[in-house]
Amino acid sequence: MYKFDNGQISLEDFGQPVGMNLKNSNRWVKRAQTIPWIEIEKKYAKLFSNKKGNVAKSLRLGLGARIIQAEYGYSDAEIPLQIQENPYLQYFCGYKAFDDSKPPFDSSMMVYFRKRLTPEIIGEINEMIIAAEQAKIEKETKEESDDSDDDDKNSGTMIVDATCAPSQISYPQDVSLLNKARECSEKIIDELHVKGEQKPRTYRKKAHKDYTSYSRSRKPKAKQTRKAIGKQLGYLKRNIGSIEKMLSSGKEIPIKFKEKFSTIQTIYNQQKEMYDNHTHSVKDRVVNLSQPWLRPIVRGKAKAKVEFGVKLDISVCGGWTRLERHSFDAYNESTGLQDMIERYKERTGHYPERILADKIYRNRDNLSFCKQHNIRLSGAALGRPKKDTEIDKKQNYIDECERVEVERKFSLAKRKCGMGMIVTRLKKTTCHSIAMSVLLLNLRKIEKLRAEMLSLLFRSLKVAFIQ
């Protein structure tokens, strides 16, 4: 059952103990007044179709807790304690009065908040926040836009780029991955074994000794590594055969091990294929036993040539950031440019005047699409330049300088908004964390805009006072 809130209250109506004097200038007070809570809550309430049972935690509390966590990087156990102790955070999360008698929720609720607030819902919330802020800016600056005659004309700039949000996993090595798969297979055998029956041999002590002797060597040579992989493959093959034999006799594998056993079989098949063919790559390679959906994303950066996480595309229009595409599999980012352009038209009613993008987006299909819709795609023409063509170096320099804005967004998202290292362990919650980082980027932009407008107001008042 869901109970609607009455909306944002003023700070004066917030119940404060004697001696407490909260300030309107606090960033969490300003941020609470920026987000259109009532409109967002109407969409969030659809998740609770059942009219019976306990009252669910409000959107204000769930989304507020996630924004605070993305801002500070607190753990799930720390978030309810911080909200309990901080009156500004309580005001942001929709409290009517300061209450530090108990935590607002159990730490396990954070997992449910992340599951319920899917990337699609976060994307809708992001659009609502952007629309509300743009309406406020137009009202405050008294800019009446009359574009009725120019609906068909292209206008605006869209900057697009792709990056990888790495997950917090140990660097995948073939021997260690096989060792973890072997240890998990031994646990499955222990679960399936019934007292009184003959237990299949696993040679776990010998297998563990072989692994530790390899892992303790400082710089193992290629022959040592191949030998260690061969031994672990032999142990794992025996365990998989024993499990399949036990399952064929009528036993059922526990639910908590069903997905892992399928992953173990995949790891064995992939590692066996690479071992037999003397290669180090295979299609849809599994790099982590707990998160089998993660894939190696080759980026070729100076810090790390290969990252393991989610690949994503974002677009920046007028300083506002949107998550356009994300996937655990590596993909060519140029294939999604036309869909981004069409979504831009759905939002604004017209195509962008220009698109600032990296060289990889400039393929023949995208250039043809942009030419058809009178869109200028930045960068040099394909192929060898003709003798008579004049290259506008000044315009190319301007485009490249303005395209840097998307790199700044990536830098801020990874340093301050949690995209630099995704610590969530589930597939759904990982996607949620990325969408939340993009939402936090826009909230930070709103704070910056408010600060700039306030600074301009003070300057104008100062000039008027001097005159």
ABEGO torsion letter per residue (X at the ends): XBBBBAEBBBAAABBBBBGBBBBAABAAAAAAAABBAAAAAAAAAAABABABEBBBBBAAAAAAAAAAAAAAGBBAAAAAAAAAABAAAAAAAGBABBBAABBABBAAAAAAAAAABBAAAAAAAAAAAAAAAAAAAAAAAGBBBBAAAAAABBBEBBBBBBBBBBBBBBBBBAAAAAAAAAAAAAAAAAAABBBGBBBBBAGAAAAAAAAAAAAABABBBAAAAAAAAAAAAAAAAAAAAAAAAAAAAGBBBBAAAAAAAAAAAAAAAAAAAAAAAGBABBBGBBABAABAABBBBBAGBAABABBBEBBBBBBBBGGBBBBABBBABBBBAAAAAAAAAAAAAAAAGBBBABBBBBAAABBAAAAAAAAAAGBBBBEBBBEBBBAABBBBAAAAAAAAAAAAAAAAAAAAAAAAAGAABBABABAAAAAAAAAAAAAAAAAAAAAAAAAAAAAAAAAAAAAAAAX
